[in-house]
Amino acid sequence: MENLTAPSPADATGGIDELLSYMDGPAEKPAAEPVAFEAPAPRLGMGSLMRKIPVTLTLELGSTRVSLEDLAHLSTDSVVELDALAGEPLTIKVNGVSIGKAVVVVSGENYGLKVVEISDLNLDSLAA
């Protein structure tokens, strides 16, 4: 069996002097410049800032789980039964998070919602 040895780092870099100078680092280290302490900028009132962030408000009628096969067979006259009871208040969601219950009303020519129950808003949970 042949005795193999790995080449030394000095052989790989071109000489022991280069290796030693690399290990020693630069001869002179630049002096660190003093850093002036700056006070943090004053915080803006998050209340007024938060009020301007747009969110998506939705009214959820209900939901159901269907197989892909059933989904593929949906047609114009198909009826899909949902998990909500007729006449029951609908769920109000903000960015997908439930915040209360409402009923549908007509407001002019549009549909609207009349809030019948609202929970405490946890703004951290509404992040998109």
C-alpha positions in Angstrom: 0.0 0.0 0.0 1.3 3.4 -0.9 1.8 6.0 1.8 0.0 9.2 0.7 0.3 12.5 2.4 -1.6 15.7 1.8 0.4 18.6 0.5 1.2 21.1 3.2 -0.5 24.5 3.1 2.9 26.1 2.4 3.2 24.1 -0.8 -0.4 25.0 -1.8 0.1 28.8 -1.4 3.6 29.1 -2.8 5.8 29.1 0.3 6.1 29.2 4.0 6.6 33.0 4.1 3.3 33.6 2.4 1.6 31.3 4.8 3.1 33.0 7.9 2.2 36.4 6.6 -1.4 35.3 6.0 -1.6 33.9 9.5 -0.2 37.0 11.1 -2.8 39.2 9.3 -2.2 42.7 8.1 0.8 44.5 9.6 -1.2 47.5 10.7 -4.8 47.6 11.7 -6.5 50.9 11.0 -7.6 52.8 14.1 -11.4 52.6 14.7 -13.1 55.9 14.2 -15.1 57.1 17.1 -18.9 56.8 16.6 -21.1 59.6 17.8 -24.1 58.4 19.9 -27.3 59.4 18.3 -30.6 59.4 20.2 -33.3 57.3 18.7 -35.8 59.1 16.5 -39.1 59.9 18.3 -41.7 57.2 17.7 -44.7 58.1 15.7 -48.1 57.6 17.2 -48.9 54.1 16.0 -52.6 54.7 16.6 -52.9 57.3 13.8 -50.5 55.4 11.6 -52.4 52.1 12.1 -55.7 53.7 11.1 -54.4 54.4 7.6 -53.4 50.8 6.7 -55.9 49.2 4.3 -57.4 45.8 5.2 -59.8 43.5 3.5 -63.2 43.1 5.2 -65.2 40.1 4.1 -68.5 38.6 5.1 -68.4 34.8 5.1 -71.7 33.1 4.3 -70.4 29.6 5.0 -68.1 26.9 3.8 -67.9 23.2 3.0 -65.3 20.7 2.0 -65.6 19.0 -1.4 -63.4 16.5 -3.2 -61.7 17.5 -6.4 -64.0 15.1 -8.2 -67.1 16.8 -6.9 -65.5 20.2 -7.8 -64.8 19.0 -11.4 -68.5 18.0 -11.8 -69.9 21.5 -10.8 -72.1 23.0 -13.4 -74.4 26.0 -13.8 -77.3 24.5 -11.9 -75.3 22.7 -9.2 -76.2 23.3 -5.5 -73.5 23.1 -2.9 -74.7 22.8 0.7 -72.8 25.0 3.2 -72.2 24.5 6.9 -74.2 27.6 7.9 -77.9 27.6 8.9 -80.3 29.8 6.9 -81.0 33.0 8.8 -78.0 32.7 11.0 -75.7 35.7 11.3 -72.7 35.6 9.0 -69.0 35.8 10.0 -67.2 39.1 9.6 -63.5 38.6 8.7 -60.6 41.1 8.4 -57.7 39.7 6.4 -59.1 36.2 7.0 -59.4 36.7 10.8 -62.9 36.4 12.4 -63.9 39.6 14.3 -67.6 39.3 14.7 -71.0 38.4 13.2 -73.4 40.4 10.9 -76.6 40.2 8.9 -77.0 41.2 5.3 -78.9 44.4 4.6 -79.7 46.5 1.5 -78.0 49.9 1.5 -79.2 51.9 -1.5 -78.5 49.7 -4.5 -75.8 47.7 -2.7 -75.7 45.0 -0.1 -74.3 46.0 3.2 -73.8 44.4 6.6 -75.3 45.2 10.0 -73.0 44.3 12.8 -74.7 42.2 15.5 -71.6 41.0 17.4 -68.0 42.4 17.5 -65.0 41.0 19.3 -62.1 43.0 20.7 -59.8 43.8 17.8 -56.3 42.3 18.2 -54.4 44.2 15.6 -51.4 41.9 15.7 -53.6 39.0 14.4 -54.8 41.0 11.4 -51.4 41.3 9.7 -51.5 40.1 6.2 
